[in-house]
Amino acid sequence: MWEAIWQYEFLRNAFVAGVLTGFTAPLLGVFIVVRRLSLIADALSHVTLAGIAAGLLLEKTIPAAASWNPLYIGMGFSVVGALFIEKLRAVYRHYEELAIPIVLSSGLGLSVIFISMANGFTTDLFSYLFGSVSAVSRADVWTAFAVAAAAAMVILTFYKELFLLSFDEEYARVSGVRTTLIHFLFIVLVALVIAASMRIVGVLLISSLMTLPVAASIRIAKSFKQVIGLSILFGELAVIAGLWAAYELDWAPGGTIVIAAVVILLFALGWKRGGSDEYRRSVAVDERERI
């Protein structure tokens, strides 16, 4: 595989985009899991699919739209869906989990409508569903790089605020944290990461890369920062091992990456018991020191 990467540009694009995805998806996934919003990736991925289906429909119906990249339209839909989730969480303050199935159902319904209007599945749409190495362009790589850079910058700048919001939102609010701004930045980042990762992992599988490495790291880590570091490490291992196996065995890259993440999780589950307990104690210590 490594020799082929240097020979073929599409493999280089897929590898670089995969490495960037393996960094950003688990990085944001840690805060998503801690906030008990693991299914938000599924909801936003279906909204993104609706945007991509709309973009492909526009290509068929409007000649001038043939040059538009459906991925960017999907990003726009994803950002709108993310903001709608935050609005619904505020409306259903005591039933915040309702926001996710509402948006997921809406995105899925729109996807089916747009796909039917476009006379069914196309090869392009299928690659967005399950990922495709050959479909990753240089523009997709630059998009993934820009999203990764933005994610790293936001996490580094607002790490303390995100930590507070993840574990004690009420305390963060009374402490003067700009909760509305932080929520807005974070949810928009999640939407962009999901849309940018679709070429490699696919709409139906991106949530796995945001949650499985985190689930494995929680089993082993002894502190919250270790959870972040191990999640990124496991995400990168899953992407690299998945791409290598997909190339050697001629398998679908998205599914192979997810199975690699599952294997890592199984190894983590076999780790000595008590890792997750030490992680919870470490978080409790961090909370006491903060107070």
C-alpha positions as CSV (number, residue, x, y, z in Angstrom):
1,M,0.0,0.0,0.0
2,W,2.8,2.4,0.9
3,E,4.4,2.3,-2.5
4,A,1.0,2.8,-4.2
5,I,0.4,5.9,-2.0
6,W,3.4,7.6,-3.7
7,Q,2.3,6.5,-7.1
8,Y,-1.4,7.4,-7.1
9,E,-2.7,10.8,-6.1
10,F,-6.2,9.5,-5.1
11,L,-4.6,7.2,-2.6
12,R,-2.5,10.0,-1.1
13,N,-5.6,12.2,-0.9
14,A,-7.5,9.4,0.8
15,F,-4.7,8.7,3.3
16,V,-4.2,12.4,4.2
17,A,-7.9,13.0,4.6
18,G,-8.2,9.8,6.6
19,V,-5.5,10.9,9.0
20,L,-7.1,14.3,9.5
21,T,-10.5,12.6,10.1
22,G,-8.9,10.2,12.6
23,F,-7.7,13.3,14.5
24,T,-10.8,15.6,14.5
25,A,-13.6,13.0,14.9
26,P,-12.4,11.5,18.2
27,L,-11.2,14.9,19.4
28,L,-14.7,16.3,19.3
29,G,-16.2,12.9,20.1
30,V,-14.8,13.0,23.6
31,F,-16.8,16.1,24.5
32,I,-19.9,14.6,22.7
33,V,-19.7,11.4,24.7
34,V,-19.2,13.2,28.0
35,R,-22.2,15.4,27.3
36,R,-24.2,12.2,26.6
37,L,-24.9,13.4,23.0
38,S,-23.4,10.3,21.2
39,L,-26.3,10.1,18.7
40,I,-25.9,13.7,17.5
41,A,-23.4,12.5,14.9
42,D,-26.0,10.2,13.5
43,A,-28.6,13.0,13.3
44,L,-26.2,15.5,11.7
45,S,-24.9,12.8,9.2
46,H,-28.5,12.2,8.0
47,V,-29.0,16.0,7.6
48,T,-25.8,16.2,5.7
49,L,-27.0,13.4,3.4
50,A,-30.1,15.5,2.7
51,G,-27.9,18.4,1.7
52,I,-25.8,16.2,-0.6
53,A,-28.9,14.6,-2.1
54,A,-30.2,18.1,-2.7
55,G,-26.9,19.1,-4.4
56,L,-27.0,16.1,-6.7
57,L,-30.6,16.9,-7.5
58,L,-29.7,20.5,-8.4
59,E,-27.0,19.1,-10.7
60,K,-29.6,17.2,-12.6
61,T,-32.2,19.9,-12.8
62,I,-30.1,23.1,-13.1
63,P,-27.2,23.1,-15.6
64,A,-25.5,26.0,-13.9
65,A,-25.3,23.9,-10.7
66,A,-23.2,21.2,-12.3
67,S,-20.0,22.8,-11.0
68,W,-21.2,23.0,-7.4
69,N,-19.7,20.6,-4.9
70,P,-22.5,18.7,-3.1
71,L,-20.2,18.4,-0.1
72,Y,-20.4,22.1,0.6
73,I,-24.2,22.1,0.3
74,G,-24.2,19.1,2.7
75,M,-22.1,21.2,5.1
76,G,-24.6,24.0,5.0
77,F,-27.4,21.6,5.8
78,S,-25.4,20.1,8.6
79,V,-24.7,23.5,10.2
80,V,-28.4,24.4,10.0
81,G,-29.3,21.1,11.6
82,A,-26.8,21.5,14.4
83,L,-28.1,25.0,15.2
84,F,-31.7,23.5,15.1
85,I,-30.6,20.9,17.6
86,E,-29.3,23.5,20.0
87,K,-32.6,25.5,19.6
88,L,-34.7,22.4,20.3
89,R,-32.5,21.5,23.4
90,A,-33.4,25.0,24.7
91,V,-37.1,24.5,24.0
92,Y,-37.3,21.0,25.5
93,R,-35.1,21.9,28.5
94,H,-36.3,18.9,30.5
95,Y,-36.3,16.5,27.5
96,E,-33.2,17.6,25.7
97,E,-32.7,14.2,24.1
98,L,-35.8,14.8,22.0
99,A,-33.8,17.2,19.8
100,I,-31.7,14.5,18.3
101,P,-34.4,12.1,17.0
102,I,-36.4,15.1,15.7
103,V,-33.5,16.4,13.6
104,L,-32.5,12.8,12.6
105,S,-36.0,12.0,11.4
106,S,-36.2,15.4,9.5
107,G,-32.9,14.8,7.8
108,L,-33.8,11.2,6.8
109,G,-37.2,12.3,5.5
110,L,-35.6,15.0,3.4
111,S,-33.0,12.6,2.1
112,V,-35.6,10.1,0.9
113,I,-37.6,12.9,-0.8
114,F,-34.5,14.3,-2.6
115,I,-33.2,10.9,-3.6
116,S,-36.6,9.9,-5.0
117,M,-36.8,13.2,-7.0
118,A,-33.4,12.4,-8.4
119,N,-34.7,9.0,-9.6
120,G,-32.9,6.9,-7.0
121,F,-29.3,6.3,-5.9
122,T,-26.4,7.3,-8.0
123,T,-22.8,6.3,-7.8
124,D,-21.8,9.6,-6.2
125,L,-24.5,9.3,-3.5
126,F,-23.5,5.7,-2.8
127,S,-19.9,6.9,-2.2
128,Y,-21.2,9.5,0.3
129,L,-23.2,6.8,2.1
130,F,-20.4,4.4,2.7
131,G,-17.2,6.2,1.8
132,S,-15.0,5.8,-1.2
133,V,-11.2,6.1,-1.5
134,S,-11.3,6.9,-5.2
135,A,-13.8,9.8,-4.7
136,V,-11.5,11.8,-2.4
137,S,-10.3,14.9,-4.2
138,R,-7.6,17.4,-3.4
139,A,-10.4,19.9,-2.6
140,D,-11.8,17.4,0.0
141,V,-8.3,17.1,1.6
142,W,-8.0,20.9,1.9
143,T,-11.5,21.0,3.4
144,A,-10.6,18.3,5.9
145,F,-7.4,20.2,6.8
146,A,-9.2,23.5,7.3
147,V,-11.8,21.8,9.5
148,A,-9.1,20.0,11.5
149,A,-7.2,23.3,12.1
150,A,-10.4,25.0,13.2
151,A,-11.2,22.2,15.6
152,A,-7.8,22.2,17.1
153,M,-7.8,26.0,17.5
154,V,-11.2,26.0,19.2
155,I,-10.4,23.2,21.6
156,L,-7.1,24.7,22.6
157,T,-8.6,28.2,23.1
158,F,-11.8,27.1,24.9
159,Y,-10.6,23.9,26.6
160,K,-11.5,25.0,30.1
161,E,-14.9,26.3,29.1
162,L,-15.7,23.1,27.2
163,F,-14.6,21.0,30.2
164,L,-16.9,23.0,32.5
165,L,-19.9,22.8,30.1
166,S,-19.4,19.0,29.6
167,F,-19.4,18.2,33.3
168,D,-21.4,20.9,35.0
169,E,-23.2,23.3,32.7
170,E,-25.0,25.1,35.5
171,Y,-21.8,25.9,37.3
172,A,-20.2,27.0,34.0
173,R,-23.1,29.4,33.4
174,V,-23.0,31.0,36.9
175,S,-19.2,31.2,36.6
176,G,-19.5,33.6,33.7
177,V,-18.7,31.2,30.8
178,R,-20.2,32.4,27.6
179,T,-22.2,29.2,27.2
180,T,-24.2,30.4,24.1
181,L,-21.0,31.2,22.2
182,I,-19.2,28.0,23.2
183,H,-22.3,25.8,22.4
184,F,-22.5,27.6,19.0
185,L,-18.8,27.1,18.1
186,F,-18.8,23.5,19.2
187,I,-21.9,22.4,17.5
188,V,-20.9,24.1,14.2
189,L,-17.5,22.3,14.4
190,V,-19.2,19.0,14.9
191,A,-21.4,19.6,11.9
192,L,-18.4,20.5,9.8
193,V,-16.3,17.5,10.9
194,I,-19.1,15.2,10.0
195,A,-19.6,16.7,6.6
196,A,-15.8,16.7,5.9
197,S,-15.4,13.1,6.9
198,M,-18.1,11.6,4.7
199,R,-15.8,10.9,1.7
200,I,-13.7,8.5,3.8
201,V,-16.0,6.9,6.3
202,G,-19.4,7.7,4.8
203,V,-22.7,9.1,6.2
204,L,-23.8,5.9,7.9
205,L,-20.5,5.2,9.6
206,I,-19.1,8.6,10.7
207,S,-20.7,8.4,14.2
208,S,-18.7,5.2,14.8
209,L,-15.4,7.1,14.4
210,M,-16.6,9.7,16.9
211,T,-17.6,7.3,19.6
212,L,-15.8,4.0,19.4
213,P,-12.2,5.4,20.0
214,V,-13.6,7.4,22.9
215,A,-15.3,4.3,24.4
216,A,-12.0,2.4,24.1
217,S,-10.0,5.2,25.7
218,I,-12.4,5.6,28.7
219,R,-11.8,2.0,29.5
220,I,-8.0,2.6,29.8
221,A,-7.4,6.3,30.6
222,K,-6.8,7.6,34.1
223,S,-7.6,11.2,33.4
224,F,-9.7,13.3,31.0
225,K,-6.7,14.5,29.1
226,Q,-5.6,10.9,28.7
227,V,-9.0,10.2,27.3
228,I,-8.5,12.8,24.6
229,G,-5.0,11.6,23.7
230,L,-5.9,8.0,23.6
231,S,-9.1,8.7,21.6
232,I,-7.0,10.4,18.9
233,L,-4.4,7.6,19.0
234,F,-7.1,4.9,18.6
235,G,-8.8,7.0,15.9
236,E,-5.6,7.2,13.9
237,L,-4.9,3.5,14.3
238,A,-8.4,2.6,13.1
239,V,-8.1,4.8,10.1
240,I,-4.6,3.7,9.0
241,A,-5.2,0.0,9.7
242,G,-8.6,0.2,8.0
243,L,-7.2,1.9,4.9
244,W,-4.4,-0.6,4.7
245,A,-6.7,-3.6,5.1
246,A,-9.2,-2.2,2.6
247,Y,-6.4,-1.8,0.1
248,E,-4.9,-5.2,0.6
249,L,-8.3,-7.1,0.8
250,D,-10.2,-4.9,-1.6
251,W,-12.9,-4.1,1.0
252,A,-15.0,-0.9,1.4
253,P,-12.8,1.6,3.3
254,G,-15.5,3.0,5.5
255,G,-16.7,-0.3,6.8
256,T,-13.1,-1.5,7.3
257,I,-12.2,1.5,9.3
258,V,-15.1,1.0,11.6
259,I,-14.3,-2.7,12.1
260,A,-10.7,-1.7,13.0
261,A,-12.2,0.7,15.6
262,V,-14.4,-2.2,16.9
263,V,-11.3,-4.4,17.2
264,I,-9.5,-1.7,19.2
265,L,-12.5,-1.4,21.5
266,L,-12.6,-5.2,22.1
267,F,-8.9,-5.1,23.1
268,A,-9.7,-2.1,25.5
269,L,-12.6,-4.1,27.0
270,G,-10.2,-6.9,27.8
271,W,-7.9,-4.4,29.6
272,K,-7.6,-4.8,33.3
273,R,-10.7,-3.7,35.2
274,G,-10.8,-0.4,36.9
275,G,-9.5,2.0,34.2
276,S,-12.9,3.6,33.8
277,D,-13.2,3.9,37.6
278,E,-9.8,5.7,37.8
279,Y,-11.0,8.0,35.0
280,R,-14.1,8.9,37.0
281,R,-12.1,9.6,40.1
282,S,-9.7,11.7,38.2
283,V,-12.5,13.8,36.8
284,A,-13.9,14.2,40.3
285,V,-10.5,15.4,41.5
286,D,-10.4,17.9,38.6
287,E,-13.9,19.1,39.6
288,R,-12.9,19.6,43.3
289,E,-9.8,21.5,42.3
290,R,-11.8,23.7,39.9
291,I,-14.3,24.6,42.7
